[in-house]
Amino acid sequence: MTSNECCTIFNRRVEGEERREVFEPTVLSGICWQGGGAMRDRKQPTDGNLEIFIPFSAHSSRRYAPPRAYAAAPAECWTLREGDLICRGAFSSPVASVRALLESGCEAAIIMSVSENDFGSEALRHWEVCAR
């Protein structure tokens, strides 16, 4: 697996009394992005889906936290969870909606599932993200 691309995770959070949705970006480098090859039941590819491999050692300006820990300190970390957005390339500005991100012209998708593969050596440990 060649991990020479970057992506941006947009974690959804709600802020303020008006409960406005904001998608906070985190750029990750050293990932592997594969289009059209996501697996259904680990056997058959599903057309139009994406499969993104993110090594535990991927570079980021913030630390990773599991979804529950992220909810407690969203400004300090990033997470991977269903319903958040992932975009190919580096984007540093928060977006106000899914529509705004898609209209920006980037290759974006909604995270559908996350699998944590923490077996083997440090070089093998990664998250497998399926998105569409």
C-alpha positions in Angstrom: 0.0 0.0 0.0 1.4 3.4 -1.0 0.6 6.0 1.5 1.6 9.2 -0.3 -1.6 11.2 -0.5 -3.4 13.6 1.9 -7.0 14.0 2.9 -9.1 16.2 5.1 -11.4 14.9 7.7 -14.3 17.2 8.4 -15.7 16.4 11.9 -19.2 17.5 12.5 -19.9 19.4 15.7 -22.7 21.6 17.0 -21.9 25.0 18.5 -23.8 27.8 20.1 -27.3 28.2 21.5 -28.7 28.1 18.0 -27.1 24.6 17.6 -25.4 25.4 14.3 -23.5 22.6 12.6 -19.9 23.2 11.8 -17.5 20.8 10.0 -14.0 21.2 11.5 -11.2 20.2 9.2 -8.1 18.2 10.0 -5.5 17.5 7.3 -3.9 14.0 7.3 -0.9 13.2 5.2 0.6 9.8 4.4 -2.7 8.1 3.6 -3.8 5.8 0.7 -7.0 6.8 -1.2 -8.6 4.3 -3.5 -11.7 5.1 -5.6 -14.4 2.7 -6.6 -13.0 -0.2 -4.6 -14.7 -0.2 -1.2 -15.7 -3.7 -0.1 -19.1 -4.9 0.9 -18.9 -7.8 3.3 -15.1 -7.9 2.5 -15.9 -9.8 -0.7 -17.4 -7.7 -3.4 -16.5 -4.2 -4.6 -19.3 -1.6 -4.5 -19.2 0.8 -7.4 -18.9 4.4 -6.6 -17.5 3.9 -3.1 -14.2 4.9 -1.8 -11.7 3.0 0.4 -9.2 5.1 2.4 -6.5 3.6 4.4 -5.1 5.8 7.2 -2.0 4.5 9.0 -2.0 5.2 12.7 1.3 7.0 11.9 -0.4 9.5 9.5 0.8 13.0 10.0 -1.6 15.6 11.5 -1.5 18.8 13.5 -3.9 17.4 16.1 -4.0 14.1 17.9 -6.5 11.3 17.1 -9.2 10.5 19.7 -12.0 7.9 19.7 -15.5 9.5 19.0 -16.5 9.7 22.6 -13.3 11.4 23.7 -13.5 13.7 20.7 -16.9 15.0 21.9 -15.3 16.2 25.1 -12.5 18.2 23.4 -13.2 18.8 19.7 -10.7 21.7 19.4 -7.8 19.5 20.5 -8.3 16.4 18.4 -9.9 14.7 15.4 -11.8 11.4 15.1 -13.2 9.0 12.5 -17.0 8.3 12.7 -19.9 7.5 10.5 -21.6 10.6 9.0 -18.5 12.8 9.1 -17.0 14.0 5.8 -13.7 13.1 4.1 -12.2 15.0 1.2 -9.2 14.2 -1.0 -6.5 16.8 -0.6 -5.8 19.5 2.0 -8.4 22.0 3.1 -8.0 24.2 6.1 -11.2 26.2 6.4 -14.2 25.0 8.3 -17.4 24.5 6.2 -20.9 25.2 7.2 -22.6 22.4 5.4 -22.2 19.3 3.3 -23.6 21.2 0.3 -20.9 23.9 0.7 -18.1 21.4 0.7 -19.5 19.5 -2.4 -20.0 22.8 -4.2 -16.3 23.7 -3.6 -15.3 21.2 -6.2 -13.3 18.9 -4.0 -13.6 15.1 -4.2 -15.7 14.6 -1.0 -17.6 11.7 0.5 -19.6 10.8 3.6 -17.9 8.3 5.9 -20.1 5.1 6.0 -17.9 2.8 8.1 -14.6 2.8 10.0 -12.6 -0.3 10.8 -9.7 -0.1 13.2 -7.0 -2.6 12.3 -4.5 -2.6 15.2 -2.8 -5.9 14.6 0.8 -6.6 13.5 3.7 -4.2 13.6 3.4 -0.4 13.8 3.8 -0.2 10.0 0.7 -2.3 9.5 -1.7 -0.6 12.0 -4.3 1.5 10.3 -7.9 2.6 10.0 -9.9 1.5 6.9 -12.5 4.1 6.0 -15.3 3.3 3.6 -17.1 6.4 2.2 -19.4 7.4 -0.6 
